[in-house]
Amino acid sequence: MTPMIVITTRVPVFLNWQQSLRYNDRELGPTLDAFTVARDNNVRVYRSLTEADWNKFGLHSERGRESVRDVVRLQAGHDLNHLRQIEGILGISATASQ
């Protein structure tokens, strides 16, 4: 669920569609570039939100009601999880190459 849609739509409903994006079939460089641009834009928008914007909500097909605040927290946790995974992979790779 994207906060932008929640902010601009009255109680949107979201389906769990991320699996269909086939990230494993994409080139890493352009994918990371697109992620960086999107994340930078999102942070700029988040900094401009009012308290009313943070409290707007949508309905996720699996998790139910989620506010913009909830979604941003989930996204941040999701990103941190992937960063830990990358750090772990790099640690294993560094050890394996010695």
N, C-alpha and C positions, 0 to 999 in steps of 0.2 A: 504494500500500500504506500502510495507516495503522499507526503504531507501537502504538496501543492494541490493535488486533486481534492483532498479533504478541506483545505482552506477555501477553495473556490466552488465547491459543490455541496449541496445540502444532503447530508447523510449518504455518501456514496457507498456502494457495496463492492467489495474486492474479492476476486477469486485467486486461488493460489496457482499462478501461471508461470512462476520463475523457472520451473524445470524445463519448460519448452524453449528457453533462450539458448540452450546448447553452448554454454560458455567453454566447455572442453574442446569444442571444434574451432575456436577462434585463436587468432595470433595474439600472443601475450602483449607485445608492445602497444599496438593500437588499442587493445582493450584497456590496458592500464592508463593510457592517455585519455581515453573517453571517460573512464572512472574518475580521474583527477579533475577533469573539467566539470563533470557533473557534481562531484563532491564540493568543489570550490563554489560553484553557483548555489548549491543547497545551503552552505554555511552563510553566504551573503543573505540569502532569503531568511534563514532562521534568525539572524541577528536583527532583522527588520520586523519580526512578528510582534503583534500585540498580545496581551494576556488572553484576550478573547480568541485570537487565532490559535494559540497553543491549546486551548480547550475544545476547539472544534473536533468532531469525530466522524469516523466512517465505520462501516461494518465489514470486518474481515470474514471470509467464508469459513474459516476454521477457528479463529480466536475471538470472534465477536466484536464488540464495541472497542474501538481504539482511537484515542485522541491523537492529535498531531504530536503532543509531548510523548505519548507512548511510542509512536512510530519512530520518532527521532532517537529515543533511547534504544529501541530495538536495533535500529540501523547502526548506531555507535557500537553496541555490543557485538553485533555481527561483524563489523569491520575489525574490532579488536580480536575476535576469535580467529579471523583469517590471518591477521598479522602474527598471532602466536603460532599458527600452523606454519606460516612461511619461515619464521625464526627457527622453529623446530626442524624443518626440512633443511634449511641452510646449515644448522648445527650438525645434522647427520651427514650432510654432503661434505662439510669441512673436515669432519673426523674421518670419513671414509676415504678421502683423497690423500690422507697423510700416510 
